Amino acid sequence: MNLERIDISYARSILPQSETKARISIVGLGYVGAVSTACLSSLGHSVIGVDIDPEKVDKIGRGLSPIHEKDLGSYLFQGVSAGLVNTTTDLVSAVRETDVTFISVGTPTAEDGGCDDSYIRQAARKMAQGLRQKSEFHVFAMRCSIPPGTTLGVLTPIIERLSGKKAGRDFGICFNPEFLREGVAIDDFHKPPKTVIGATDLRTAQVMARIYAPVDPDPIITTIEAAEMVKYVDNVWHAAKVCFANEIGRLCKPLGVDSHEVMDIFTQDTKLNLSPYYLKPGFAFGGSCLPKEVRAVTHMAQKAGIDVPMIANLDRSNKAQIKQALSMVKATGAKRIGILGLAFKPGTDDLRESPALELMADLQSEGLEVLAHDQAISSETAIGGQLAYVRHGSPGLRNLAETLPDLLRDDLDDVTQHAELLIVCHADADYRAAIRQSRKPVVDLVRLFPEAPVGLEVDGIGW
């Protein structure tokens, strides 16, 4: 059957219903896995979180958040207290003891710029062992960002070969992309922009639809390949919006035009210009999704012999925004620079491919002294795992890995008092107040002030 043409109400009508909550195992307890564990348990599901990192397993097993994410700790604590959240390093037993396995392992950038699927292959081998030891129908739901064809071309053959079972008959395969923004991931889970389920059989589609029914009663059912591609398309579009707005800002400033006023008018057209989200001139995009998925889509196009000049140049445009910030700082002549906000966005401690780190590395290469502060990151924050994840994609984090703890200051005043110039990378109320008090000149990458306060020297990157 052609799943993209099947209404989910039809699937519900022809398949038996069950009031029993699915038992769920989640492989990979990073951002997506940890949030999914917490939120699915809040819907009444028994959840087993699985990871090879014993520290993550221990923390989540005790109801503690392993990352900085709003409300995640309280959700995990409630799940553990209710007996709904357990953790283990034993993926084989987790599959054996559950009905559905969500796969949220890392898919970092490979050396050639494509997608590294080695963690998927490792997990598939263990999941196949667990499946082989049970007779019940089991659903495997991929959630990682992967090129179309990976779920059916990489994951499925390994499970079939090592379990001796057949997809669609003995177990279900689907791709269920997540659309969680770091910093507001809990809210995004409960109020999703859309729920996409790519499946090859109706039974699997219904199992997944029933799980999401409390937060989205009308999911989009489609093919696995379409669901895989949607995840990339969404993130590449977000990356395109960031670059587009930044280029508008760079163009408007020398013309004496307020780029934010221009974009405020532009984004009022929600019928043709879509969402205003991301469409504000500011700093470069970063994080665990947009940079690597721009590279992955570019890599796919190259392999297919397809010319995609805009997508292929998004990274170039992004680097131009970092270069612009560097030029603005050098033009001031300041030698001691304070950076306010290090993570790729506020409300998270995720340093993966943060443009602030690339800027810091560039500033140091120019012989400038750099200090930094972040509301969610301290000198004790472990970055080893993040560094390993972006070893092929983040020169800034690689260059700063050893010295970053020495550059971080837990006290905001230490940075504002010592620096000659402040660079603002996060729109934060405390930073706004500290800048007003310090009276230091500012390179503003986020438009911290709609209008620069009287007597304060503020230079915006695109306004």
PLY file of the C-alpha trace (Angstrom):
ply
format ascii 1.0
element vertex 463
property float x
property float y
property float z
element edge 462
property int vertex1
property int vertex2
end_header
0.00 0.00 0.00
1.06 3.57 -0.63
1.24 4.93 2.89
1.38 8.61 2.04
-2.19 8.29 0.69
-3.63 6.50 3.71
-5.53 8.54 6.27
-4.56 7.53 9.79
-8.25 7.28 10.78
-8.53 4.47 8.21
-5.56 2.72 9.72
-7.18 2.94 13.15
-10.46 1.57 11.84
-9.04 -1.61 10.30
-6.57 -2.56 13.00
-7.36 -3.70 16.56
-7.10 -1.02 19.23
-5.38 -1.44 22.58
-5.57 0.64 25.73
-2.24 -0.77 26.91
0.59 1.73 26.77
3.52 0.61 24.64
6.71 -0.16 26.55
9.45 1.91 24.95
13.23 1.65 24.84
15.29 4.63 23.70
18.78 4.11 22.29
21.02 7.14 22.78
20.49 9.50 25.70
21.69 12.74 24.15
19.36 15.72 23.71
16.67 13.91 21.72
16.92 10.67 23.69
16.88 12.31 27.12
13.94 14.57 26.24
12.03 11.69 24.64
12.60 9.54 27.71
11.22 12.24 29.98
8.26 13.21 27.82
7.13 9.71 26.86
7.16 8.72 30.52
5.01 11.79 31.25
2.44 10.28 28.85
2.35 7.12 30.97
4.76 4.93 29.01
7.29 2.70 30.71
10.62 3.79 29.22
14.05 2.18 29.30
16.84 4.57 28.34
19.93 2.98 26.82
23.38 4.44 26.29
26.99 3.29 26.19
27.93 6.21 28.45
27.56 4.99 32.06
27.44 8.55 33.39
24.36 9.41 31.32
22.76 6.11 32.29
23.44 6.75 35.97
22.20 10.36 35.96
18.97 9.71 34.09
18.41 6.55 36.14
18.48 8.75 39.25
16.14 11.31 37.73
18.85 13.87 36.99
19.23 15.73 33.71
22.60 15.13 31.99
22.22 18.38 30.02
20.99 21.93 30.47
17.42 21.89 29.17
14.41 23.69 30.63
12.20 21.42 32.81
14.02 18.24 31.75
15.28 17.48 35.27
11.84 17.71 36.84
10.28 15.52 34.14
12.96 12.86 34.57
12.63 12.95 38.35
8.87 12.46 38.08
9.34 9.58 35.65
11.85 7.82 37.89
9.75 8.44 41.01
6.72 6.91 39.29
8.71 3.85 38.29
8.29 4.63 34.60
11.92 5.49 33.76
14.75 3.01 33.99
18.16 3.04 32.33
20.73 0.48 31.25
23.77 -0.06 29.08
22.32 -3.40 27.89
20.56 -2.70 24.60
19.84 -6.38 23.95
17.75 -6.75 27.11
16.08 -3.36 26.57
14.74 -4.49 23.18
13.69 -7.82 24.61
11.69 -6.16 27.39
9.90 -3.48 25.33
7.51 -3.12 22.40
9.01 -0.13 20.57
12.60 1.05 20.26
13.35 4.70 19.44
16.82 5.08 17.88
18.39 8.45 18.70
22.09 7.76 18.29
24.48 10.34 16.86
24.93 10.79 13.11
27.90 13.20 12.96
29.62 14.45 9.85
31.88 11.83 8.26
35.37 12.62 7.03
34.10 13.06 3.45
31.37 15.50 4.55
28.56 12.94 4.40
26.70 11.22 7.22
28.55 8.89 9.58
26.16 5.96 10.20
28.56 3.87 12.30
26.54 4.36 15.51
23.40 3.17 13.71
25.19 0.01 12.59
26.46 -0.66 16.10
22.99 -0.25 17.58
21.38 -2.37 14.84
23.56 -5.35 15.70
22.55 -5.24 19.36
18.88 -4.62 18.56
18.85 -7.64 16.26
20.10 -9.82 19.12
17.28 -8.60 21.34
14.70 -9.15 18.60
15.93 -12.67 18.00
15.18 -13.50 21.63
11.49 -12.56 21.49
8.44 -13.68 19.54
6.30 -10.53 19.77
6.07 -7.92 17.01
8.52 -5.11 17.73
8.73 -1.65 16.17
12.06 0.10 15.50
11.64 3.85 15.06
14.60 5.74 13.63
14.82 9.37 14.79
18.35 10.31 13.68
19.05 12.67 10.80
20.08 10.37 7.94
20.10 10.45 4.12
17.03 8.91 2.46
17.44 5.17 2.07
19.46 4.66 5.27
16.62 3.20 7.36
15.74 0.57 4.75
19.23 0.23 3.25
21.40 0.15 6.37
19.36 -0.46 9.52
16.80 -2.96 8.21
19.17 -5.42 6.45
21.34 -5.72 9.58
18.34 -6.43 11.81
16.89 -8.93 9.33
20.19 -10.75 8.82
21.15 -11.06 12.47
17.67 -11.71 13.88
16.48 -14.10 11.19
13.21 -12.17 11.00
11.43 -10.22 8.27
10.57 -6.52 8.34
6.84 -5.87 7.96
5.98 -9.38 9.10
7.92 -10.03 12.31
8.90 -6.48 13.18
8.11 -2.96 12.07
10.43 -0.29 10.71
9.66 3.40 10.59
11.33 6.80 10.45
9.94 9.31 12.92
11.86 12.62 12.69
11.97 14.89 15.72
11.41 18.63 15.54
12.66 19.64 18.98
14.42 22.97 19.47
17.05 22.89 22.17
16.09 25.14 25.07
12.33 24.60 24.52
12.37 20.88 23.68
9.86 19.83 26.35
7.31 22.32 25.11
7.95 21.32 21.49
7.30 17.66 22.34
3.90 18.46 23.85
3.00 21.02 21.19
4.63 19.64 18.03
4.63 21.66 14.78
3.89 18.35 13.05
4.27 14.63 13.68
5.69 12.64 10.78
5.62 8.84 10.67
7.29 7.12 7.74
6.40 3.43 7.70
6.20 0.41 5.40
3.20 -1.26 7.05
-0.05 -0.15 8.65
0.55 -1.97 11.92
3.72 0.00 12.56
2.02 3.26 11.58
-0.78 2.63 14.02
1.55 1.71 16.89
3.42 4.98 16.42
0.23 7.03 15.95
-1.17 5.67 19.20
1.97 6.75 21.07
1.65 10.33 19.82
-2.16 10.57 20.06
-2.14 12.56 23.34
-0.04 15.35 21.79
-1.04 15.08 18.12
-4.15 13.12 17.08
-3.55 13.73 13.37
-0.01 12.68 12.42
1.30 12.75 8.87
1.74 9.20 7.55
4.17 8.85 4.66
6.93 6.70 3.23
10.14 6.15 5.14
12.21 7.90 2.46
9.97 10.98 2.48
10.15 11.18 6.27
13.94 10.89 6.15
14.17 13.70 3.60
11.73 15.96 5.47
14.10 16.12 8.43
16.96 17.32 6.22
14.76 19.71 4.27
13.44 21.32 7.45
16.90 21.94 8.87
18.45 23.06 5.60
15.56 25.50 5.19
16.18 26.85 8.69
19.85 27.26 7.79
18.84 29.04 4.57
16.61 31.43 6.50
19.43 32.36 8.87
21.84 33.06 5.97
19.22 34.96 4.00
18.42 37.27 6.92
22.12 37.83 7.62
22.82 38.75 4.00
19.93 41.23 4.12
21.49 42.74 7.22
24.91 43.06 5.59
23.31 44.75 2.58
21.05 47.10 4.56
23.65 48.51 6.93
25.83 50.44 4.41
22.63 51.70 2.75
21.45 53.20 6.02
18.38 50.95 6.09
17.21 49.31 9.34
17.38 45.64 8.46
15.19 44.60 11.39
12.46 46.99 10.26
12.75 45.52 6.76
12.52 41.94 8.02
9.71 42.76 10.44
7.68 43.91 7.44
8.80 40.93 5.35
7.77 38.35 7.96
4.28 39.76 8.39
3.46 37.92 5.17
2.80 34.53 6.75
0.92 33.32 3.69
3.84 33.50 1.25
6.93 34.12 3.39
6.18 31.35 5.88
7.26 31.55 9.52
9.24 34.45 10.98
11.31 31.98 13.00
15.03 32.36 12.21
14.35 35.33 9.96
16.21 37.98 11.94
19.63 39.30 10.94
22.07 38.18 13.58
24.96 35.82 14.02
25.84 32.65 12.15
23.89 29.43 12.59
25.41 26.54 14.52
24.50 23.58 16.69
24.25 19.84 16.18
21.79 19.91 13.24
22.00 22.76 10.76
25.74 22.75 9.88
26.09 18.99 9.46
22.85 18.65 7.54
23.77 21.42 5.12
27.00 19.46 4.52
25.11 16.19 4.19
22.66 17.53 1.60
25.53 19.14 -0.33
27.35 15.82 -0.24
24.27 13.97 -1.50
23.88 16.44 -4.37
27.55 16.08 -5.33
27.27 12.31 -5.41
24.17 12.61 -7.60
25.80 15.15 -9.92
23.17 17.78 -9.04
24.08 21.48 -8.84
22.60 23.14 -5.72
24.45 26.48 -5.57
22.40 28.05 -2.76
22.65 25.09 -0.42
26.30 24.52 -1.34
27.09 28.11 -0.44
25.17 28.30 2.84
28.32 27.37 4.74
30.25 30.03 2.81
27.63 32.63 3.74
27.67 31.45 7.35
31.45 31.80 7.54
31.16 35.28 6.00
29.01 36.29 8.97
31.72 35.11 11.38
34.32 36.94 9.29
32.19 40.09 9.44
32.09 39.90 13.24
35.87 39.45 13.32
36.35 42.51 11.10
34.10 44.60 13.32
36.12 43.65 16.41
39.48 44.32 14.73
38.28 47.72 13.57
37.84 48.83 17.20
41.50 48.24 18.06
40.51 46.52 21.32
42.96 43.91 22.64
40.95 42.32 25.47
37.65 40.87 24.28
34.77 39.56 26.38
32.27 37.18 24.78
28.81 36.87 26.34
27.16 33.62 25.30
29.06 30.58 24.02
26.51 27.86 23.23
25.06 27.94 19.74
21.85 29.39 21.24
20.61 30.53 24.68
19.01 28.04 27.05
21.35 25.16 26.25
24.89 24.03 27.05
25.44 22.65 23.55
28.76 23.88 22.12
28.66 21.75 18.97
29.59 23.95 16.00
28.77 27.12 17.92
29.76 30.14 15.81
30.90 31.89 18.98
33.68 29.31 19.31
34.77 29.83 15.72
34.91 33.58 16.40
36.87 33.02 19.61
39.42 30.89 17.78
39.78 33.55 15.07
40.24 36.29 17.66
42.97 34.31 19.38
44.72 33.70 16.07
44.84 37.51 15.70
46.69 37.70 19.02
43.76 39.06 21.01
43.01 38.10 24.61
39.60 36.47 25.00
37.38 35.77 28.02
33.87 34.32 27.94
30.75 33.79 29.98
27.67 31.65 29.37
24.64 31.30 31.63
24.51 27.51 31.11
28.23 26.66 30.83
30.94 26.78 33.45
34.63 25.96 33.52
33.59 22.51 34.80
31.32 21.69 31.85
32.52 18.52 30.12
33.00 18.98 26.37
34.78 15.75 25.48
31.69 14.09 24.00
30.76 17.18 22.00
34.30 17.46 20.69
34.27 13.86 19.47
30.93 14.44 17.73
32.18 17.34 15.61
35.75 16.21 14.97
35.23 16.64 11.20
33.08 19.78 11.34
34.08 22.31 14.00
37.58 23.79 13.81
36.78 26.31 16.54
35.84 23.71 19.13
38.84 21.57 18.21
41.20 24.52 18.56
39.72 25.65 21.87
39.15 22.23 23.45
42.15 22.38 25.77
42.07 26.09 26.65
38.31 26.70 26.85
38.02 26.01 30.62
40.69 28.66 31.25
38.85 31.21 29.10
35.48 30.71 30.80
34.49 32.82 33.78
31.65 31.78 36.08
31.29 35.38 37.30
29.87 37.69 34.63
31.49 40.72 36.25
34.93 39.17 35.71
34.36 39.42 31.97
32.68 42.83 31.78
35.25 44.49 34.05
38.34 42.99 32.40
37.34 43.38 28.73
37.86 46.48 26.61
35.14 45.35 24.20
32.14 43.05 24.68
30.70 40.76 22.00
27.11 39.71 22.68
26.10 36.33 21.24
22.99 35.69 23.37
20.00 37.97 23.90
19.97 37.75 27.68
18.50 40.15 30.25
21.50 39.78 32.56
23.86 40.64 29.70
21.76 43.67 28.85
21.96 44.91 32.44
25.69 44.18 32.74
26.44 46.10 29.55
24.45 49.11 30.70
26.41 49.09 33.94
29.86 48.50 32.44
29.46 51.15 29.70
31.94 49.16 27.56
31.64 49.31 23.76
29.69 46.43 22.28
29.65 44.41 19.08
26.05 43.20 19.10
25.39 39.97 17.18
21.81 39.47 18.41
20.33 43.00 18.62
20.36 43.07 22.38
18.98 46.61 22.30
16.23 47.61 19.83
17.76 51.07 20.08
21.25 51.68 21.48
21.07 53.35 24.92
22.27 56.94 25.03
25.97 57.12 25.81
26.60 53.45 24.99
28.63 52.50 21.93
26.84 49.59 20.25
27.62 48.32 16.75
25.21 45.74 15.33
26.38 43.17 12.81
23.56 43.87 10.35
21.84 46.98 11.66
0 1
1 2
2 3
3 4
4 5
5 6
6 7
7 8
8 9
9 10
10 11
11 12
12 13
13 14
14 15
15 16
16 17
17 18
18 19
19 20
20 21
21 22
22 23
23 24
24 25
25 26
26 27
27 28
28 29
29 30
30 31
31 32
32 33
33 34
34 35
35 36
36 37
37 38
38 39
39 40
40 41
41 42
42 43
43 44
44 45
45 46
46 47
47 48
48 49
49 50
50 51
51 52
52 53
53 54
54 55
55 56
56 57
57 58
58 59
59 60
60 61
61 62
62 63
63 64
64 65
65 66
66 67
67 68
68 69
69 70
70 71
71 72
72 73
73 74
74 75
75 76
76 77
77 78
78 79
79 80
80 81
81 82
82 83
83 84
84 85
85 86
86 87
87 88
88 89
89 90
90 91
91 92
92 93
93 94
94 95
95 96
96 97
97 98
98 99
99 100
100 101
101 102
102 103
103 104
104 105
105 106
106 107
107 108
108 109
109 110
110 111
111 112
112 113
113 114
114 115
115 116
116 117
117 118
118 119
119 120
120 121
121 122
122 123
123 124
124 125
125 126
126 127
127 128
128 129
129 130
130 131
131 132
132 133
133 134
134 135
135 136
136 137
137 138
138 139
139 140
140 141
141 142
142 143
143 144
144 145
145 146
146 147
147 148
148 149
149 150
150 151
151 152
152 153
153 154
154 155
155 156
156 157
157 158
158 159
159 160
160 161
161 162
162 163
163 164
164 165
165 166
166 167
167 168
168 169
169 170
170 171
171 172
172 173
173 174
174 175
175 176
176 177
177 178
178 179
179 180
180 181
181 182
182 183
183 184
184 185
185 186
186 187
187 188
188 189
189 190
190 191
191 192
192 193
193 194
194 195
195 196
196 197
197 198
198 199
199 200
200 201
201 202
202 203
203 204
204 205
205 206
206 207
207 208
208 209
209 210
210 211
211 212
212 213
213 214
214 215
215 216
216 217
217 218
218 219
219 220
220 221
221 222
222 223
223 224
224 225
225 226
226 227
227 228
228 229
229 230
230 231
231 232
232 233
233 234
234 235
235 236
236 237
237 238
238 239
239 240
240 241
241 242
242 243
243 244
244 245
245 246
246 247
247 248
248 249
249 250
250 251
251 252
252 253
253 254
254 255
255 256
256 257
257 258
258 259
259 260
260 261
261 262
262 263
263 264
264 265
265 266
266 267
267 268
268 269
269 270
270 271
271 272
272 273
273 274
274 275
275 276
276 277
277 278
278 279
279 280
280 281
281 282
282 283
283 284
284 285
285 286
286 287
287 288
288 289
289 290
290 291
291 292
292 293
293 294
294 295
295 296
296 297
297 298
298 299
299 300
300 301
301 302
302 303
303 304
304 305
305 306
306 307
307 308
308 309
309 310
310 311
311 312
312 313
313 314
314 315
315 316
316 317
317 318
318 319
319 320
320 321
321 322
322 323
323 324
324 325
325 326
326 327
327 328
328 329
329 330
330 331
331 332
332 333
333 334
334 335
335 336
336 337
337 338
338 339
339 340
340 341
341 342
342 343
343 344
344 345
345 346
346 347
347 348
348 349
349 350
350 351
351 352
352 353
353 354
354 355
355 356
356 357
357 358
358 359
359 360
360 361
361 362
362 363
363 364
364 365
365 366
366 367
367 368
368 369
369 370
370 371
371 372
372 373
373 374
374 375
375 376
376 377
377 378
378 379
379 380
380 381
381 382
382 383
383 384
384 385
385 386
386 387
387 388
388 389
389 390
390 391
391 392
392 393
393 394
394 395
395 396
396 397
397 398
398 399
399 400
400 401
401 402
402 403
403 404
404 405
405 406
406 407
407 408
408 409
409 410
410 411
411 412
412 413
413 414
414 415
415 416
416 417
417 418
418 419
419 420
420 421
421 422
422 423
423 424
424 425
425 426
426 427
427 428
428 429
429 430
430 431
431 432
432 433
433 434
434 435
435 436
436 437
437 438
438 439
439 440
440 441
441 442
442 443
443 444
444 445
445 446
446 447
447 448
448 449
449 450
450 451
451 452
452 453
453 454
454 455
455 456
456 457
457 458
458 459
459 460
460 461
461 462
